Amino acid sequence: MASYDRLRARGTPRPLETGDTWWYAAVAGEAAGSFSTRVRTRTRRACLGTVLLLTVVYAGLVLTATGRRWGDAALTGRRADTAAVTLLREHPSLAGLTTLSLVLGCALLLAVGLLRKRYALTGFVAAALVTSLALTGLLQRYAPRPRVLDPGGALLQSGFPSVQTTLALGTAFGLALVVPYRHRGITVLAGTLWAGAVGAYTVATGGHRPGDLMAAALVVLAVFCGLATLLARKGKLRPAPRAPLPRVLLAAVPLAAVAAVGLGAGFWLLGDTLALPAAAPYDPAELRLAHRCGQALAAGVTAAAGLLLLTLLRRVDVDGAPAPYRLGGPFVEAAGAPLDGELVGPFTEDRDHEIS
């Protein structure tokens, strides 16, 4: 510090460890344009934008008659899609494998976090996953929607958003935070593709509409963007070195390809499927087209969510080593601080000062 800083009267020295930079880290973390501020700003904006997009999806696919008719056609069209019917008939064990993969994914998330001794981070990630599931349950139960009755006259429960997709994608995003930074890209790629496959299976079996999958992906993305904002606020995010280009392309290119192809094909087919008549009978070819359109859109939105999270957390390490700070300048040198090239703490070697 400066040479005119006063010693504290009857002050107790704060023990410093090697590389202890808590004072400077606290100041720099709140400064305009600092690393934590930049990460917090972009994740907060992404969270708000995702919530807005979720509102648009909800209004378009649940509250409008056209959106509900398209969702019903996509759900009914699974029976007209011979590829989906053949796959489910020849592989009946897919139901058990889907449930088992969800259980193993949650167990893997906890195991990785505990084995790496990231106890606080694992708790934050688990809380984010539980929050995503809780929001999904609340939307299913209390979100306003038209009354839908089954043939027996009982009220059908809403599947908006999908619990399976929320759990799968939330587990994938949680693993992306607890694994080492160098493995984040491949983790997001594998986890997002797995979550997309789980969602596609639920649509093919008639458990959910494509809109339920898209809403679940947006819920998870909003919650984990909020988690990243909280971690940046607490100073848990540190700058990471630039990853090698092949590693970046290995994760980003497949996700971008799936997102582009899925969204492009889905929107291209959407124009034809929205022109369905208001009442039955429907052409089986139109129903099959609606089913494939929904599957493409759901896969595209899921892949885009994974790619966006990977982009928001680029060069961001969670619970990394503190950024080194050095003291410099004529006042510090006059106070007897170490020379350039040596890491020091927030105070001089006297270690008991009060800032004037």
C-alpha positions as CSV (number, residue, x, y, z in Angstrom):
1,M,0.0,0.0,0.0
2,A,1.0,3.7,0.0
3,S,3.7,4.8,2.4
4,Y,1.3,7.2,4.3
5,D,-1.0,4.4,5.4
6,R,-1.3,4.4,9.2
7,L,-0.9,1.4,11.5
8,R,-4.1,0.3,13.2
9,A,-4.1,0.9,16.9
10,R,-4.3,-2.4,18.8
11,G,-5.1,-4.1,15.5
12,T,-4.7,-7.8,15.1
13,P,-2.8,-8.9,12.0
14,R,-4.8,-10.9,9.5
15,P,-2.8,-14.0,8.5
16,L,-2.1,-14.1,4.8
17,E,-1.5,-17.2,2.7
18,T,0.5,-17.4,-0.4
19,G,-1.4,-15.7,-3.2
20,D,-4.0,-14.2,-0.9
21,T,-5.6,-11.4,-2.8
22,W,-9.0,-11.1,-1.2
23,W,-9.0,-7.3,-0.9
24,Y,-8.1,-6.6,-4.5
25,A,-10.3,-9.4,-5.8
26,A,-13.3,-7.9,-4.0
27,V,-12.6,-4.5,-5.5
28,A,-11.9,-5.7,-9.0
29,G,-14.9,-8.1,-9.0
30,E,-17.3,-5.2,-8.5
31,A,-15.5,-2.7,-10.8
32,A,-17.2,-1.8,-14.1
33,G,-15.8,-3.8,-16.9
34,S,-14.3,-6.5,-14.7
35,F,-14.4,-10.1,-15.6
36,S,-17.1,-11.0,-13.0
37,T,-19.2,-8.0,-14.1
38,R,-19.1,-9.0,-17.7
39,V,-20.0,-12.6,-17.0
40,R,-22.8,-11.5,-14.7
41,T,-24.2,-9.1,-17.2
42,R,-24.4,-11.5,-20.1
43,T,-25.8,-14.4,-18.1
44,R,-28.4,-12.1,-16.6
45,R,-29.5,-10.9,-20.0
46,A,-29.6,-14.4,-21.3
47,C,-31.7,-15.5,-18.4
48,L,-34.2,-12.7,-19.0
49,G,-34.3,-13.4,-22.7
50,T,-34.9,-17.0,-22.1
51,V,-37.8,-16.3,-19.8
52,L,-39.3,-14.0,-22.5
53,L,-38.9,-16.7,-25.1
54,L,-40.5,-19.2,-22.8
55,T,-43.5,-16.9,-22.4
56,V,-43.8,-16.6,-26.2
57,V,-43.7,-20.5,-26.6
58,Y,-46.3,-20.9,-23.8
59,A,-48.6,-18.3,-25.4
60,G,-48.2,-19.7,-28.9
61,L,-48.5,-23.4,-28.2
62,V,-50.8,-23.5,-25.2
63,L,-53.1,-20.5,-25.2
64,T,-53.9,-20.4,-29.0
65,A,-56.1,-22.8,-30.8
66,T,-53.7,-23.1,-33.7
67,G,-50.8,-24.0,-31.4
68,R,-52.9,-26.6,-29.6
69,R,-54.1,-28.1,-32.8
70,W,-50.5,-28.4,-34.1
71,G,-49.3,-30.0,-30.9
72,D,-52.2,-32.5,-31.0
73,A,-51.4,-33.3,-34.7
74,A,-47.7,-33.9,-33.8
75,L,-48.7,-36.2,-31.0
76,T,-51.2,-38.1,-33.1
77,G,-48.8,-38.2,-36.1
78,R,-46.4,-40.6,-34.2
79,R,-48.7,-43.5,-35.2
80,A,-48.5,-42.5,-38.9
81,D,-44.7,-42.3,-38.7
82,T,-43.6,-45.8,-39.6
83,A,-40.0,-45.2,-38.6
84,A,-40.9,-44.3,-35.0
85,V,-43.5,-47.1,-34.8
86,T,-41.0,-49.7,-36.0
87,L,-38.3,-48.5,-33.6
88,L,-40.5,-48.7,-30.6
89,R,-41.9,-52.1,-31.6
90,E,-38.5,-53.7,-32.2
91,H,-36.8,-52.1,-29.1
92,P,-39.3,-52.3,-26.2
93,S,-36.4,-52.0,-23.7
94,L,-35.9,-48.3,-24.6
95,A,-38.4,-47.4,-21.8
96,G,-36.3,-49.0,-19.1
97,L,-33.1,-47.7,-20.6
98,T,-34.5,-44.1,-20.6
99,T,-35.4,-44.3,-16.9
100,L,-32.1,-45.9,-16.0
101,S,-30.1,-43.3,-17.9
102,L,-31.8,-40.5,-15.9
103,V,-31.0,-42.2,-12.6
104,L,-27.4,-42.8,-13.6
105,G,-27.1,-39.2,-14.9
106,C,-28.1,-37.8,-11.5
107,A,-25.8,-40.3,-9.7
108,L,-22.9,-39.3,-12.0
109,L,-23.5,-35.6,-11.3
110,L,-23.2,-36.1,-7.6
111,A,-20.3,-38.5,-7.8
112,V,-18.2,-36.1,-10.0
113,G,-18.9,-33.2,-7.7
114,L,-18.0,-35.0,-4.5
115,L,-15.0,-36.8,-5.9
116,R,-13.6,-33.4,-7.1
117,K,-14.4,-32.0,-3.6
118,R,-16.5,-29.2,-5.1
119,Y,-19.0,-29.5,-2.3
120,A,-20.4,-26.0,-2.4
121,L,-20.6,-26.0,-6.2
122,T,-22.3,-29.4,-6.2
123,G,-24.9,-28.0,-3.7
124,F,-25.5,-25.0,-6.0
125,V,-25.9,-27.3,-9.0
126,A,-28.3,-29.6,-7.2
127,A,-30.3,-26.7,-6.0
128,A,-30.6,-25.4,-9.6
129,L,-31.7,-28.9,-10.8
130,V,-34.3,-29.0,-8.0
131,T,-35.5,-25.5,-8.9
132,S,-35.9,-26.5,-12.5
133,L,-38.0,-29.5,-11.6
134,A,-40.0,-27.4,-9.1
135,L,-40.7,-24.7,-11.8
136,T,-41.7,-27.5,-14.2
137,G,-44.2,-28.9,-11.7
138,L,-45.6,-25.5,-10.9
139,L,-46.1,-24.7,-14.6
140,Q,-47.8,-28.1,-15.2
141,R,-50.2,-27.6,-12.3
142,Y,-51.0,-23.9,-12.2
143,A,-50.2,-22.4,-15.6
144,P,-53.5,-21.3,-17.2
145,R,-54.6,-23.4,-20.1
146,P,-57.9,-24.6,-21.7
147,R,-59.6,-27.6,-20.1
148,V,-58.8,-30.8,-21.9
149,L,-60.9,-33.8,-21.1
150,D,-60.3,-37.5,-21.9
151,P,-63.0,-39.7,-23.5
152,G,-64.3,-40.5,-20.0
153,G,-64.7,-36.9,-19.1
154,A,-61.8,-36.6,-16.7
155,L,-59.5,-33.5,-16.8
156,L,-56.2,-34.3,-18.5
157,Q,-53.0,-33.1,-16.7
158,S,-50.9,-30.8,-18.7
159,G,-47.4,-32.0,-19.8
160,F,-46.1,-28.5,-20.4
161,P,-43.1,-28.6,-19.7
162,S,-41.6,-32.1,-19.9
163,V,-40.2,-33.4,-16.6
164,Q,-38.0,-36.0,-18.3
165,T,-36.4,-33.3,-20.5
166,T,-36.0,-31.0,-17.6
167,L,-34.2,-33.7,-15.6
168,A,-32.0,-34.8,-18.4
169,L,-30.9,-31.4,-19.6
170,G,-30.5,-30.1,-16.1
171,T,-28.2,-33.0,-15.3
172,A,-26.2,-32.3,-18.4
173,F,-25.8,-28.6,-17.6
174,G,-24.9,-29.4,-14.0
175,L,-22.2,-31.8,-15.1
176,A,-20.8,-29.1,-17.4
177,L,-20.2,-27.0,-14.3
178,V,-18.7,-29.6,-12.0
179,V,-16.4,-31.3,-14.4
180,P,-12.9,-29.7,-15.1
181,Y,-13.0,-26.8,-17.5
182,R,-11.1,-28.6,-20.2
183,H,-13.9,-31.3,-20.4
184,R,-16.8,-28.9,-20.4
185,G,-17.3,-28.8,-24.2
186,I,-17.5,-32.6,-24.7
187,T,-19.7,-32.8,-21.6
188,V,-22.2,-30.3,-22.9
189,L,-22.2,-32.0,-26.3
190,A,-22.8,-35.5,-24.9
191,G,-25.3,-34.3,-22.3
192,T,-27.3,-32.2,-24.7
193,L,-27.6,-35.0,-27.3
194,W,-28.6,-37.4,-24.6
195,A,-31.3,-35.0,-23.4
196,G,-32.5,-34.5,-26.9
197,A,-32.8,-38.3,-27.4
198,V,-34.7,-38.6,-24.1
199,G,-37.1,-35.9,-25.3
200,A,-37.6,-37.5,-28.7
201,Y,-38.4,-40.8,-27.1
202,T,-41.1,-39.2,-24.9
203,V,-42.7,-37.6,-28.0
204,A,-42.5,-40.9,-30.0
205,T,-44.3,-42.7,-27.2
206,G,-47.0,-40.1,-26.9
207,G,-46.0,-38.9,-23.4
208,H,-45.4,-35.3,-24.4
209,R,-45.9,-32.8,-27.2
210,P,-43.0,-31.2,-28.9
211,G,-43.8,-27.9,-27.2
212,D,-43.3,-29.5,-23.8
213,L,-39.7,-30.3,-24.7
214,M,-39.0,-26.8,-26.0
215,A,-40.4,-25.3,-22.8
216,A,-38.4,-27.7,-20.6
217,A,-35.2,-26.7,-22.4
218,L,-35.9,-23.0,-21.9
219,V,-36.7,-23.5,-18.2
220,V,-33.4,-25.3,-17.6
221,L,-31.4,-22.7,-19.5
222,A,-33.0,-19.8,-17.6
223,V,-32.3,-21.5,-14.2
224,F,-28.7,-22.3,-15.0
225,C,-28.1,-18.8,-16.5
226,G,-29.4,-17.5,-13.2
227,L,-27.0,-19.8,-11.3
228,A,-24.1,-18.5,-13.4
229,T,-25.1,-15.0,-12.5
230,L,-25.2,-15.9,-8.8
231,L,-21.8,-17.6,-9.0
232,A,-20.3,-14.5,-10.7
233,R,-21.9,-12.3,-8.0
234,K,-20.2,-14.4,-5.3
235,G,-16.8,-14.2,-7.1
236,K,-16.7,-18.0,-7.9
237,L,-16.0,-17.6,-11.6
238,R,-12.4,-17.0,-12.8
239,P,-10.8,-16.4,-16.2
240,A,-9.8,-19.6,-18.0
241,P,-7.1,-19.9,-20.6
242,R,-8.2,-20.1,-24.2
243,A,-9.0,-23.6,-25.2
244,P,-7.3,-25.2,-28.3
245,L,-9.3,-24.6,-31.5
246,P,-9.8,-28.4,-32.2
247,R,-11.4,-28.9,-28.8
248,V,-13.7,-25.9,-29.3
249,L,-14.8,-27.1,-32.7
250,L,-15.3,-30.6,-31.5
251,A,-18.1,-29.4,-29.2
252,A,-19.5,-26.4,-31.0
253,V,-19.8,-27.6,-34.5
254,P,-22.0,-30.7,-33.8
255,L,-24.3,-28.6,-31.5
256,A,-24.5,-25.8,-34.1
257,A,-25.2,-28.3,-36.9
258,V,-28.0,-30.0,-34.9
259,A,-29.5,-26.6,-33.9
260,A,-29.4,-25.2,-37.5
261,V,-30.7,-28.4,-39.2
262,G,-33.4,-28.9,-36.6
263,L,-34.7,-25.3,-36.4
264,G,-34.3,-24.9,-40.2
265,A,-36.2,-28.1,-41.1
266,G,-38.8,-27.5,-38.4
267,F,-39.7,-24.0,-39.4
268,W,-39.7,-25.0,-43.1
269,L,-42.2,-27.8,-42.3
270,L,-44.2,-25.6,-39.9
271,G,-45.8,-23.6,-42.6
272,D,-47.4,-26.7,-44.1
273,T,-48.5,-28.3,-40.7
274,L,-50.2,-25.1,-39.4
275,A,-52.6,-25.3,-42.3
276,L,-54.4,-28.3,-40.8
277,P,-58.2,-28.3,-40.9
278,A,-59.9,-27.2,-37.7
279,A,-61.6,-30.6,-37.3
280,A,-61.0,-34.3,-38.2
281,P,-60.5,-36.2,-40.4
282,Y,-56.9,-35.5,-41.0
283,D,-54.6,-36.8,-43.8
284,P,-52.1,-39.3,-42.3
285,A,-49.4,-37.7,-44.4
286,E,-50.1,-34.3,-42.8
287,L,-50.0,-35.9,-39.3
288,R,-46.7,-37.6,-40.0
289,L,-45.3,-34.3,-41.3
290,A,-46.5,-32.5,-38.1
291,H,-44.8,-35.2,-36.0
292,R,-41.5,-34.9,-37.8
293,C,-41.7,-31.1,-37.7
294,G,-42.2,-31.2,-33.9
295,Q,-39.3,-33.6,-33.4
296,A,-37.0,-31.3,-35.5
297,L,-38.0,-28.2,-33.6
298,A,-37.6,-29.8,-30.2
299,A,-34.1,-31.2,-31.2
300,G,-33.1,-27.8,-32.5
301,V,-34.2,-25.9,-29.4
302,T,-32.4,-28.4,-27.1
303,A,-29.2,-28.2,-29.1
304,A,-29.4,-24.4,-29.2
305,A,-29.8,-24.3,-25.4
306,G,-26.6,-26.3,-25.0
307,L,-24.7,-24.2,-27.5
308,L,-25.8,-21.0,-25.8
309,L,-24.7,-22.2,-22.4
310,L,-21.4,-23.2,-23.8
311,T,-21.0,-19.7,-25.4
312,L,-22.0,-17.9,-22.2
313,L,-19.4,-19.8,-20.2
314,R,-16.6,-19.5,-22.7
315,R,-13.2,-19.0,-21.0
316,V,-15.0,-19.1,-17.6
317,D,-13.7,-21.4,-15.0
318,V,-15.8,-22.3,-11.9
319,D,-14.0,-22.4,-8.6
320,G,-10.6,-21.9,-10.3
321,A,-7.5,-20.5,-8.6
322,P,-7.7,-16.8,-7.7
323,A,-6.4,-14.4,-10.2
324,P,-3.0,-13.1,-9.2
325,Y,-2.7,-9.4,-8.3
326,R,0.6,-7.4,-8.0
327,L,1.3,-4.2,-6.2
328,G,3.3,-1.6,-8.2
329,G,4.0,2.1,-8.4
330,P,6.4,4.5,-6.6
331,F,4.4,4.5,-3.4
332,V,4.5,0.7,-3.0
333,E,8.2,0.6,-3.8
334,A,8.9,3.3,-1.3
335,A,7.0,1.3,1.3
336,G,9.4,-1.6,0.9
337,A,7.1,-3.9,-1.0
338,P,8.6,-6.8,-3.0
339,L,10.0,-6.0,-6.5
340,D,8.2,-6.8,-9.8
341,G,7.7,-10.4,-10.5
342,E,6.8,-11.4,-6.9
343,L,3.3,-12.0,-5.8
344,V,2.2,-10.2,-2.7
345,G,-0.9,-9.9,-0.6
346,P,-3.2,-6.8,-0.2
347,F,-0.9,-5.2,2.4
348,T,2.9,-4.6,2.8
349,E,5.2,-6.8,4.8
350,D,4.0,-5.0,8.0
351,R,0.6,-6.7,7.4
352,D,-1.2,-4.4,9.9
353,H,-2.4,-1.2,8.2
354,E,-5.4,1.0,8.0
355,I,-6.3,2.6,4.7
356,S,-6.4,6.4,5.2
